[in-house]
Amino acid sequence: MSQRLAVDGNIEEHLLADHHDDHRNEKKIQVSSDEEAEQSGDIKKDLPGLLLLLVLYTLQGIPMGLGGSIPFLLQQKNVGYSDQAIFAFVSWPFSLKLLWAPLVDSVYSTSFGRRKSWLVPTQLLTGALMVLISGYIPALLGEGDAAPSVRILTAIFFVLYFMMATQDIAVDGWALTILSKGNVGLASTANSVGQTLGYFVAYVGFLAMNDPKTCNLYFRSEPSDEGLVTLGGFIAFWGWVFLGTTILVWFGKTEVADDEEEEYGIVETYRQLWAVLKLPSVQGLCLVLFTCKMGFAVTDSVTPLKIVEYGLPKEDLAFLSTILVPMGIVFPLIISKYTSGPDPLGLFMLGVLPRCLVGALYMFVVYSTGQAMAPAGSEVPRWLYLLILGSAILHEFSANLMFVSQMSFFNKVSDPRIGGTYMTLLNTIANLGSKWPISIVMFLIDPMTTKGCTKLLLRNTCADSAEMEACKGAGGKCETVRDGYFTISLISIAVAITWFALIQKRVHRLRALSSDKWLVPTSQL
């Protein structure tokens, strides 16, 4: 189980921001359906455990939702996409947690509890850090005309994500023992609902309550020039919630050890990982997973920021996600009927070309937003909302097709003797494959964008914050002459189509492999 919000099927990941993702792309092997039938549990007996998991996963989504909000706040300060690329590194801990997961699973205090040994200190540190930084947030975001401290913000949120990735390892492990055998599968539901709820509150909820216009329209009887909450106040509130909840768990919940729970040492776990990586079949699959998102990075990560940059209110874009939430639930259910068949990897490839089409549609969406919102003070036309929503629905469907098919294939080929290690490795590679292209394309946007100052006598290309301030001081305005977004988008679509053509033979060979080609030799276990 894992970071649901960081994967390709996630709504915020593809329509709103890069964050998560992490987030749904790390799963553990669950109890088989036959075993669940034989060991059906009493849901009422497990209700306290389910509620605890729900609370813990909800808390996990809060820092991730805040991490999704920061790029939009930075954009208001005219931060370039190179700096946005730096901030995008905050979500990497969820893609790298395999590196320290064996430590969390094997180093603990028996008297304190195997999972609480990591859960309690991790959440206490998270809460304390959030309370501590809350007073410095306005300065870090750039008060007045000051430039934001992007690198410091990145370091802070990287630590928060690292803490949440560690907490996720502990909570996932605790879920296997806190619930009865028959109800252990419900842990994934708590994971999905909790993370989505936490992310929604800290992303859509915060942006709505921070925006004066939205607050005046929906939450106030008398208008005001300020939102209901500030980022610093919001972070401080949830920091105290982290601290209070953790203390209650510390003293109010006893962790019961499970004698049947498997315990692997650090060395043994890494040896298993190496044994899986040595399989030629896995090496071929890793190549596919590591490169398959190259052509989609600009669509998934930059498009939401560009739509806002070209004039659509960020709160309106955030609210569109609420419309897509039901579709994000229904689409996987519909697709799973087909992806559970004999050829999930074939269905995975079917999602590539529709996502290329989405890339072209998103270019049209960004261009149309600029045209519709060009006159100052323009109202957002209804057709633009429908265009954005329609493109996002197609993206949601094609992304879910690839994700669900990918997960189905993982379950099909993973060696059941070391299923947890096998699945975690494949999901980690898949997560990394979605992260590195995003960092690269965001770094390339600014160098491929040409800007100029409207004061013709002032030789100024608005290349950095200093030149922007100089242009503003001279009474000019920085305008985009050529937007690198469109150039990178065209290149990305070409890359995706080329990848699709070149990788077909390799994927065909993987689809034709017998099941024994995916098994680790007994001598290496």
N, C-alpha and C positions, 0 to 999 in steps of 0.2 A: 504494500500500500504506500501511498506516497503523495508527491506533489501533483495533485490533479490539475492545478492551474498552469502548469508549465508546458503542457503538451499541445499538439497541433489541434486537437478537437476543441480546445478551450475557447470560449467566446471572447474573453478579455484579451487573450493572447493574439487572436487574429483580427479583432475589430478595434480594440482599444489600446493595448499597450503590450510591451514585452515584459514580462516579469516572470512567467512564473514562473520559468514554468518549470520550469517548471512545474508545474505543477501537477498530475494524474498519470505521469509516465514512469512511475516506480511502483511495482506491485509485487506482492508476495504470493506464493502459491497458497491457495485456500484449500480447505477441507473438501474432498471430493463429494460429489452429489450422493454417491452411494453411502459414504460414511455419514453424511448429514442425515440421510434417511434413517440410518441405523441408530444414530445418536442424537435424535431430535431433542432440543432443549426447550425449557419453559421460558418464553419470552418475558414473562412477568418477573421471573427470578433474575434474569439478565438485564432488566431495565435500568437499575442503578449503574451498572457497568457501561451500558450503551450511552447513558446520559453523560457519564464522565468522559468517555471517548469523544462524544460530540463536543463537549466544552473544550477539551484539549486540542482537537482539530480546528475548532473555530478560532481559538487563540493563535494557532499556527498561521491562519490566513490573514490575521491583522497586519503584521509587518509586511507580508507580501502585497497586500492591498495598498498599503502606504507606499511601498516601492513602485507600484504601478501609477500612483498619483504624482510622484515627484517629477517625472519627465514633463508633464503638462505644466506644472508650476515653473520648471526651469525654462520652458519654452516662452513663457510670458516675460522672462527676463532676457530674451533674445540670445539664449545660449545656443551655440552651434551644434551641429550633429556630431562633430568629433567629440565634444564633451558629453553628448548624449550617449555616444558609444562607450565612453569610459564608465558612465553610470550603469550601462547595461550589464556590466560585469557583476553586479550585486547578486544576480540570480544564479550564478555559476555553482555555489555550494550544493544545490540540489542535484546538479549533474555530476558532482565529484564526491558525493558522500560515501560512495563505495570505498574510497581510500581510507576512511576512518571508521566505517561501520563495524569491522571486526573488533575494534577497541571497545566500542559501546556494548557489543554483545558478549565480550569475554572478560572485561575488567569491571568489577563492581563489588559492593559490600553486601555480603549475604544477610547481615543483620538489618541493614537499611532497606534492602530490596534491590533486585537486579535491575529493574527499570527505573525505580525512583532514584537510584544512585546517580543517574544522568538527568532524569527529568527535572528533579527539584533544583539542582544548582543551575541547570541551563535556563529554566524559566525565571529563577531569581535574578540571574545576571541580565536576562533580557528585559525584565521589568525595571531593574535598577538603571540600566543604560537608557531606556526610553524616558524615564523620569529625569535623568541627568541631562540629556540632550534637549529636552523640550524647551528650556529657556534660551538655548543657543540657536534654535532653528531659524528664527527670523534673520539673524545675522548671516547664517550659513546660506540662506536662500537669496541674500543680497537685499539689505534694507535700502530704501531710496534708490539712488542711482548706482549703488555698489554692485560689483559683479558677484554672482554666487560662487561659493567655495565648492565646486563640483567634486573635487578629489576627496575632500573631507567628508562630504555627504556620501560619496561612494564607499569610503572606508567604513563609515558608521553602518550603512545599510548592508554592506557585505558581512559585517559581524552579526547583524540581526538575522540575516538569511542563514549564516553558518549555524547560529544557535537554533534556528527553527529546523534546519536540516538534521541537526543532532537530536533535537526533540522528536522529530518525525521517526527516526530510527528507534528511539526508546518507546514511543507510543505504539508504533506498529508491532514491536515485540510484545508489549504488554497486552495488546489486543488479543493475542493468541492464548493468553492465560486468564484474562479477566472475564472472558465469556465462556460459556459451556461449549462443548464440541459441536453440538448441533446448531448453535447460533453464531459460531465464529465468523461465518460468511457475512454477517451483518456489520462487521467492523468496516468493510469497504463502503457500506452505505453511510456510516458515521463519518468516515474519512471524506467522502464526496460531499455530503451535505455540510459538514462542519467547515471544510476549507472554502467551499463556495460561499457560505454565509459570512465567514470572516473576511474574505476578500471583497465581497459585495459591500459590506459595512464600511470597510476602510478605503474603498475605492469610489464606488458610486455614491455611497452615503456621505463620505467626507466631501467630495467635490460638490455635491448638492448643497450641503449645509455650510460650505465655505463660500459659496457664490452669493453675493448680495441680491442679484436679480432673481435667482431661484427661491431664495428665502423670502423675499418680498412677495413673490407670486403665490407660494404655497404655504408658508409657515408664519407669516406676519400679517397683522392687521394694519400696522403703520410702517411705511417704508423706512429703510435705513441704508446707509452706504457701506455697511459691513455685513459679513456673513454671521451666522449663528455661532460658528466655531472657527478657531484658528488652528493651523497645523500644529503649533507648539502645544496648545491646550488639548487637542485631540490625542496627540502622542502621550502627553502626561496622564490623561485619563486612562488610557489603555495600559500604560505602564503600571499604574496602581492596581488595575484589574489583574494583570499578570501576577503581581506580588501577592495580592489577597488570595487569588485562586490557588497559587502554589502553596501558600501556607496551609490552606484548608486541606489540600491533597496530602501534604507532608504529615500533618497530625491526624487527619480524619479518615484516611484511606490506608488500610494495611495491605501490603502486597503479599499474596500467597504464592509460594513457589510451586511450580509444576514439575513433578518428578519425571514426567514423560517428555518434557521439553528438551530438545537436542541442544547440546552445548559443544561448540567447536572452538578450539584455541585459535589464536591469531595466526600462527604459522600454518595450521591446517586449512584455515579458510583461504588464505592467499595461495596455498598449494592447489586447492580446488579451482580457484580462478585461473591459475596458470594452465592447469590441465584442460580447462574449457577453451582457453585462448589458443592452445596448440592444435585444436581440431581444424583441418582445412575448411570444412563446411562453415564453421563459425567465423573463420577469418574472411571468407567470401561474403558472408552475411554482414559482418562488421563494415566491410568496404561499402556495401550498399547503404547501410544505415548512416554511416558517417558522411556520405556525400549526397544523399537524396534530397536534402533541404536547401542545397546551394541556390537553387533558382527561386525559392520562395521567401527568402529572408527579408528582402525589401518590402514585399507585400505584407508580411506579417508584422514587421516591427516599425517601419517608417510611415506607412500609409496613414495610420491614425493621427500621428503628429502632423503630417502634412495637411490633412483635412482641417485640423484645428488652426494650423498656420495660415491657411487660405481663407479663414473666416468663420467656420462653423464653431459655435460655442462648445467648449469641451464638456460642459454639463449635458448638452443635447446629445453628444456622442455617447456619453456614459449611460444616459437613459435608454438609448437604443438597445443596450445589452440586456435590459430587462425583458424586451420583446423576444430576444433570441434565446433566453434561458430555457423555455419549454422545448424549443427545437433542439437544443444541445442535449436534452434528455431523450427526446423521441427518436432522433436520427440514429443514435447508437443501437437502440432497441430494434429499429427496422433493419439496419444493416447487419446486425448480428445473426439474423436468420440465414444470411448468405455467407458471411465470413466464417461461420462455424463449419462450412463445407470442406471438401477435400483440397481446395486450392486457394487458401487465404492470401498467399503471396502474389498470386495472379490478380486478385482483386485490389491488392495494395497498389500495383502498377496502374490499374485503371483510374486511380485518383490523380495521377500526375498531370495529364493533359487538361482536365477540368481546372486544376489549380493554376495552370498556365493561362487559361482563359480568364480566371479571376484576376491575375496580375494585369492583364490588359484592361479589364473592366475597372479595376481600381485606379489605373492611370486616367481613365475617362472620368471617374468620380472626382479625383483631385482637380483635374482641369475644370470640370463643371462647377465645382465648389468655388474655385477662384473667379470664374466668370459670373456666377450668381451673386457672390458676396463682394464683388469689386466696388460698387458704389458704397461709400461710407454710410453706415447705419441701415444697411439693407436687411430686410426680414428674410429669414430662411424660407425659400419656397417649398411647398409640400412635395413637389416632384423630386427635389433633391433628397429629402428624407427617404422617399420610396426607392430612389436609385441606390442610395447607400445601403438600405436594408435589403434590397433584392440581391445586391452583390455579396453582402455579408452572408445571406442564406446559402447561396451557391458555395461560398467558401466554407461555411460550416459543414455542409454536406460532404464536399470533397475531402476536407481535412479529416472528418470523422471516418470516412471510408478508408483512408490510409491508416489512421490510428488503430481503429478496431481490427482491421485486417492484420496489421503488424502485431498486435497483442495476441490475436488468435494464432498466428504462426509461431510466436514465442512459446505459447502454451503447448502447441502441437509438437515442437521439436525438442523442448527442454528435457534433459535427462532427469527423470523423476527421483533418482537416487540423491541428487544434489540440486533439486529444483529451485530452492531459494537462491542459491549462489548463481546458478545458471541464468535465471530470470533477471536477477539484479544486474548482472553483467551486461546482458543484452539491452536492458532498459537504460543503463548508464551510457552505453555507446549511442543509443538512439537519442538520448537527451543531449549529449555532446554534439551530435550531428545537427541539432537544431540551434545550438548556441553560437558556435564559432562563425557561421556565415553572417549572423546578425551583427556581431562586432565588426566584421570586415566591411559590410555594406554601409554601416553607419559612419565609419571612419572615412569612406569614400565619397559620401554625399557632398560635404563641404568643398573638398578640392575640385569637384566636378561642377560646382555651382558658381555662376558668375553674377556678381552684384555690382551696383554702381550707385553713387550719390546723385541725387537730382540736381544738386548745385554743379553745373557744368564746369565752372571755373575752379572747382575744388577737385583736384585729382585724388580720388578716394574710391577704393574698390570694396569698402565695407567688409574687409577680409577678417577682421577680428573686432573685439569689443572696443578697443581704443579708436579704431577708424570709425566705427559706428557712432561713438560719442562725439568724435570730431565733426562728423557729418551733421549730427543733430545740433551741435553747438553753433554750426554755421547756418542753421535754418534750413538744412536739407533733409532728405529722407532717403534711406537705403531701399532700393528696389531691386528685385531679382530680374536679371536680364536673361539668364538661362538656368533653369532649375536642374541640378544633377539628379534629382529623384527620377525624372523621366528617362534620362540616359541610363541610369543604373537599372531601372525597371526593364527597359528593352534588352539590356545585356543579360539580365537575370532570366527573362523568358527564353532567350536564345540558349543560355546555359542549361536550363531545365529540359528543353527539347533535345539538345545534344546529348545530355546525360541519359535521357530516356532511350535514345537510339543506340547509344554505346553500351548501356548496361543490360539490354534485353537478353543477350546470350548468357551472361553470367547468372541472371535471375532465373532464366529457363533451366539452367543446370541445377541451381539450388532447389527449384520446384520438383525436379525429377529425382533427387537423392532419396535413397531408402532411409528408413528411420534409424537403422544401425549406424549410419554415417554421422549422426548427431550425438551418439553416445560416447561417453568418456571411458577409455579402457579401464577395466577393474584394477589393473596394476597401478594406475595413476591416482586412484582414489585413496 
